[in-house]
């Protein structure tokens, strides 16, 4: 990725992603903008780059191994400069199923909780500290990422 995103305005406008390395670069870039102790909600179709984006976040915090889709585990925890809790909510059956994971009970500061498929349901406490990202594949096959809302609107 040749251009460094210095403001959230770039993110709110939507960013075209050229390839896998660029998607990871966007993750690293967001890691530098994201305040500590935040939730990142990643909405997007299968194959839109959600897990690749999380790999970029992780690498920015010194987590180099083991970042994969938590589809079968539902929740994976990684420790680096920031604790990364990676959740895949796709298979959750009810809106309150995430409450049963008791994520807030084992968070160690500084932390970041990333939830793929948040439309399946998130914990009430998450919304107050959440940054919402939408990922999609355009008609021309290009991948896109847009910040649709964040708890720190003034940032």
C-alpha positions as CSV (number, residue, x, y, z in Angstrom):
1,X,0.0,0.0,0.0
2,X,1.7,3.2,-1.1
3,X,-0.4,5.8,0.7
4,X,-0.4,6.0,4.5
5,X,-3.8,6.8,5.9
6,X,-3.3,9.6,8.4
7,X,-6.9,10.3,9.3
8,X,-10.1,8.4,9.8
9,X,-11.7,10.4,7.0
10,X,-9.9,8.2,4.5
11,X,-11.4,5.2,6.3
12,X,-14.9,6.7,6.3
13,X,-14.7,7.3,2.5
14,X,-13.8,3.7,1.7
15,X,-10.5,2.3,0.7
16,X,-10.0,0.1,-2.4
17,X,-7.7,-2.8,-1.6
18,X,-5.4,-4.1,-4.4
19,X,-4.3,-7.4,-2.9
20,X,-3.7,-9.6,0.2
21,X,-0.6,-7.6,1.2
22,X,-2.6,-4.3,1.0
23,X,-5.3,-5.8,3.1
24,X,-2.8,-6.7,5.8
25,X,-1.3,-3.2,5.4
26,X,-4.7,-1.7,6.1
27,X,-4.9,-3.8,9.3
28,X,-1.5,-2.6,10.4
29,X,-2.5,1.0,9.6
30,X,-5.7,0.7,11.6
31,X,-3.7,-0.7,14.5
32,X,-1.8,2.6,14.7
33,X,-5.0,4.6,14.8
34,X,-7.1,2.4,17.1
35,X,-7.1,3.5,20.8
36,X,-6.4,0.8,23.4
37,X,-9.3,-1.3,24.7
38,X,-11.5,-1.2,21.7
39,X,-13.8,-3.6,19.8
40,X,-13.5,-3.9,16.0
41,X,-16.6,-5.2,14.3
42,X,-15.9,-6.7,10.9
43,X,-18.9,-7.1,8.6
44,X,-18.6,-8.6,5.2
45,X,-19.3,-11.5,2.9
46,X,-17.3,-14.7,2.9
47,X,-14.0,-14.0,1.2
48,X,-14.0,-10.2,1.7
49,X,-10.8,-10.2,3.6
50,X,-11.8,-10.1,7.3
51,X,-9.3,-12.6,8.6
52,X,-6.5,-11.2,6.4
53,X,-7.3,-7.8,7.9
54,X,-7.0,-9.3,11.4
55,X,-3.6,-10.7,10.5
56,X,-2.5,-7.2,9.7
57,X,-3.7,-5.9,13.1
58,X,-2.0,-8.8,14.8
59,X,1.3,-8.2,13.0
60,X,1.3,-4.5,14.1
61,X,1.1,-5.7,17.7
62,X,3.9,-8.2,17.3
63,X,1.7,-11.3,16.9
64,X,3.2,-13.2,14.0
65,X,1.9,-16.7,14.3
66,X,-1.4,-18.5,14.7
67,X,-3.8,-15.9,13.4
68,X,-6.5,-17.8,11.5
69,X,-10.2,-17.7,11.3
70,X,-11.7,-18.8,14.6
71,X,-14.6,-20.4,12.8
72,X,-14.4,-23.7,14.6
73,X,-13.1,-22.4,17.9
74,X,-15.3,-19.3,17.9
75,X,-12.8,-17.4,20.0
76,X,-8.9,-17.3,19.8
77,X,-6.7,-15.2,22.1
78,X,-3.3,-13.9,21.0
79,X,-0.8,-12.0,23.1
80,X,1.6,-9.4,21.7
81,X,2.0,-5.7,22.5
82,X,-1.8,-5.8,22.8
83,X,-4.0,-8.7,23.7
84,X,-6.0,-9.7,20.6
85,X,-9.2,-11.6,21.1
86,X,-10.5,-12.8,17.7
87,X,-14.1,-14.0,17.6
88,X,-16.1,-15.5,14.8
89,X,-19.8,-15.0,15.6
90,X,-21.1,-16.7,12.4
91,X,-22.2,-19.9,14.1
92,X,-23.8,-18.2,17.1
93,X,-27.5,-19.2,17.3
94,X,-28.9,-16.3,19.4
95,X,-28.1,-12.6,19.8
96,X,-26.9,-13.1,23.3
97,X,-24.8,-16.2,22.7
98,X,-21.6,-14.1,22.9
99,X,-22.4,-13.1,26.5
100,X,-21.8,-16.8,27.3
101,X,-18.1,-16.4,26.2
102,X,-17.5,-14.0,29.2
103,X,-14.9,-12.2,27.1
104,X,-14.7,-9.2,29.4
105,X,-13.8,-11.4,32.3
106,X,-10.4,-12.3,30.9
107,X,-9.3,-9.2,29.0
108,X,-5.8,-8.0,29.9
109,X,-5.1,-4.3,29.1
110,X,-4.2,-3.2,26.5
111,X,-6.6,-5.2,24.5
112,X,-8.6,-5.4,21.2
113,X,-11.5,-7.6,20.6
114,X,-12.2,-8.3,16.9
115,X,-15.6,-9.8,16.0
116,X,-16.2,-11.2,12.5
117,X,-19.9,-11.5,11.6
118,X,-21.1,-9.1,14.4
119,X,-24.6,-9.0,12.9
120,X,-25.1,-12.5,14.5
121,X,-25.0,-10.7,17.9
122,X,-22.5,-9.0,20.2
123,X,-22.3,-8.2,23.9
124,X,-24.0,-5.0,25.1
125,X,-20.7,-3.6,26.5
126,X,-19.0,-3.9,23.2
127,X,-21.1,-1.3,21.4
128,X,-19.8,1.5,23.6
129,X,-16.2,0.9,22.5
130,X,-16.8,-0.5,19.0
131,X,-15.4,0.5,15.6
132,X,-17.5,-0.8,12.7
133,X,-15.8,-1.8,9.5
134,X,-17.5,-3.0,6.4
135,X,-15.6,-5.2,3.9
136,X,-17.0,-6.1,0.5
137,X,-16.1,-7.2,-3.0
138,X,-17.1,-4.7,-5.7
139,X,-18.6,-5.7,-9.1
140,X,-15.2,-5.5,-10.6
141,X,-13.7,-7.9,-8.1
142,X,-11.9,-5.3,-6.1
143,X,-12.0,-5.5,-2.3
144,X,-13.1,-2.5,-0.3
145,X,-13.0,-1.5,3.4
146,X,-15.0,1.4,5.0
147,X,-15.3,2.6,8.6
148,X,-19.0,3.0,9.1
149,X,-18.9,4.2,12.7
150,X,-16.7,4.3,15.7
151,X,-17.0,5.0,19.4
152,X,-14.4,7.8,19.0
153,X,-16.2,9.9,16.4
154,X,-14.0,12.9,17.2
155,X,-10.8,11.0,16.3
